[in-house]
């Protein structure tokens, strides 16, 4: 089983420290990572989004259940770290 771990870091402004929160999403027994280099598969999964959200999409992950999870590019005061974890808690992949 695989888990997508998302660590979100937020701050008020450039001078403020980041605070972080963690979210774990079960991906199931398999998953696929699609990036813009994946071509039509990637764009097919984000085409329904507004243009600014499409441009801000780093990748999408499709889990074993068919759910699509969008990975977002970092901004000045909001950043994300994405990891694929195994069922033993080990990091398999950093995205």
C-alpha positions as CSV (number, residue, x, y, z in Angstrom):
1,X,0.0,0.0,0.0
2,X,1.1,3.5,-0.8
3,X,0.4,6.9,0.8
4,X,0.8,10.4,-0.6
5,X,2.2,12.6,2.2
6,X,1.7,16.3,1.7
7,X,3.5,18.8,3.9
8,X,2.0,22.3,3.5
9,X,4.0,25.3,4.7
10,X,2.3,28.7,5.0
11,X,3.4,32.1,6.2
12,X,1.7,35.5,6.4
13,X,4.4,37.4,4.5
14,X,8.1,37.2,3.5
15,X,9.2,38.2,7.0
16,X,7.1,35.7,8.9
17,X,8.2,32.1,9.7
18,X,6.5,29.2,7.9
19,X,4.1,27.0,9.9
20,X,3.4,23.5,8.6
21,X,0.7,20.9,8.5
22,X,0.7,17.3,7.2
23,X,-1.8,15.4,5.3
24,X,-1.7,11.7,4.4
25,X,-3.8,10.3,1.5
26,X,-4.1,6.5,0.9
27,X,-3.2,5.7,-2.7
28,X,-3.8,1.9,-2.5
29,X,-1.7,-0.8,-4.1
30,X,-0.6,1.3,-7.1
31,X,-0.5,4.8,-8.4
32,X,0.5,6.8,-11.5
33,X,2.3,10.2,-11.6
34,X,1.5,12.3,-14.6
35,X,3.5,15.5,-15.4
36,X,3.2,17.9,-18.3
37,X,5.8,15.7,-20.1
38,X,3.2,12.9,-20.0
39,X,1.3,14.8,-22.7
40,X,-2.4,14.3,-23.3
41,X,-2.9,12.0,-20.2
42,X,-1.8,14.8,-17.9
43,X,-3.7,17.6,-19.7
44,X,-6.8,15.4,-19.9
45,X,-6.9,15.3,-16.1
46,X,-6.6,19.1,-15.6
47,X,-8.5,20.4,-18.7
48,X,-11.6,21.1,-16.6
49,X,-9.7,23.5,-14.3
50,X,-9.5,27.3,-14.8
51,X,-6.4,28.2,-16.8
52,X,-4.5,29.7,-13.9
53,X,-4.9,26.4,-11.9
54,X,-3.8,24.4,-14.9
55,X,-0.6,26.5,-15.1
56,X,0.0,26.1,-11.4
57,X,-0.2,22.2,-11.6
58,X,3.1,20.5,-11.1
59,X,1.7,17.0,-11.6
60,X,-1.3,14.8,-10.9
61,X,-1.4,11.4,-9.1
62,X,-4.0,8.8,-10.0
63,X,-4.5,6.4,-7.2
64,X,-5.5,2.7,-7.2
65,X,-9.2,3.9,-6.8
66,X,-9.2,6.2,-9.8
67,X,-9.1,9.4,-7.7
68,X,-7.0,12.2,-9.1
69,X,-4.8,14.3,-6.7
70,X,-3.3,17.5,-8.0
71,X,0.2,18.6,-6.9
72,X,0.6,22.4,-6.9
73,X,3.6,24.5,-7.6
74,X,5.1,26.5,-4.7
75,X,4.4,30.3,-4.3
76,X,6.2,32.9,-2.2
77,X,4.2,32.3,1.0
78,X,2.8,28.8,0.4
79,X,4.8,25.8,-0.4
80,X,4.2,22.1,-0.6
81,X,6.4,19.0,-0.2
82,X,5.1,15.8,-1.7
83,X,6.3,12.3,-0.8
84,X,5.1,8.8,-1.7
85,X,5.4,6.6,1.4
86,X,5.2,2.8,1.7
87,X,3.1,0.9,4.2
88,X,6.2,0.6,6.5
89,X,6.5,4.5,6.6
90,X,9.6,4.6,4.4
91,X,9.9,7.3,1.8
92,X,9.7,5.7,-1.6
93,X,9.8,8.8,-3.7
94,X,9.9,12.6,-3.3
95,X,7.9,14.4,-6.0
